């Protein structure tokens, strides 16, 4: 990578911690804006306050404090761990896996993780030399969600994150005026790679300001957007976006301020939901495609198109068992389980499912993704998931199972409805009704959580 990169804040040295002028706003909230100058003073002071170590797990709930702590850890030459869950057992496991590690947070936690340090109520500040990082050094280790098995670690170096952030900015920059700084509100946690890319790295390296909070419920999202000066960008997920659309439709008193755009990722965004959001909120909904392994690699306007447009320099190569991603920010091509079909000379592609989702039973084929969509389409089903169990002893094929959230229906009624659209060999048995699916903060469904709920649910 060259000594400089181009981003929304201009050309900056690849070793500089942050981009832009000292006067630019990096974060905001109900209390007002926070400038880059103040942010850097707080990072410098917090870095001196941190304990010795090689790895830190950042558990901060406040997004701005996460950003300060993340950068302070980097300035100390340490690496931030991003576990797939905040569950105490997961945190303890990662602390044991990584030598010389500790936890950082901004709240009193119960139970408190081992080697936990709570940030000071008032962040200290100090002057000093310009803050820099080694472009080749690791900034973070992200972990896959565990939706298809055990979470897998993915190291991320500063050079690659800078390159992918410049790509992300290029993918979104036409949503707001060229002479304006956008104010971003994110519902996804900063500990998730999508949240890290758009709500931590984008404000750090480009002329973007981020809301300090992580709003979850529709009223909280609306309140945070009203805190933001125009132009405003909402970074969300299909789960949060659906809840926001439904809440605004049900309550005319919930009014969003004008938005420059909405960004969605972490799960497939139905075209019907994207179109409903565009019609209600009067802006484009842009979906991003990526993974913990690759970061964001493609974009599309889901309300109008099915094909994905690769980001600059990205090439997706179909493989018999998935796809291979080539990108400037990746040190080597990365293999994904997503099956793709290239549709034009520009390399645009459509997804054809995941290799692990494909089913073949009695000479017939289906996909878990398509079966899940058909379950969710049953009238009265509010949410649902179809998945395959491990094969039992003496049986080479695992049974198809499903969980459904349907307060007014029972399992036999749902199965009867599914018989109209699903071949009998793929009907899920068992199918159990539950109060809610075990979705994590980004709306994904870890396989272990699905199995635990299936085994503990009542018929």
Secondary structure, DSSP 8 states (H G I E B T S, - for coil): --SEEEETTEEEETTBSS-S-TTSEEEEETTEEEEHHHHHHHHHHHHHHS-S-SEEEE--SSHHHHHHHHHHHHHTT-EEEE-S---HHHHHHHHHHSTTEEEEESS--SS--TTEEE--SS------S--B--TTSEEEEEE---TTSS--EEEEEHHHHHHHHHHHHHHHGGGS-TT--EEEEE-S-TTSHHHHIIIIIHHHHSSEEEESS---SHHHHHHHHHHS-SSEEEEEEHHHHHHHHHHHHH-TT------SEEEEESS---HHHHHHHHHHHSS-EEEEEEETTTEEEEEE-TTT-SSBEE-TT-EEEEETTEEEEE-TT-SS-EEESEEEEE-STT--EEEEEEGGGEEEETTEEEEHHHHHHHHHTSTT--EEEEEE----TT-SS--EEEEEE-TT--HHHHHHHHTTTS-GGGS-SSEEE-SS----TTS---HHHHHHHHHHS--
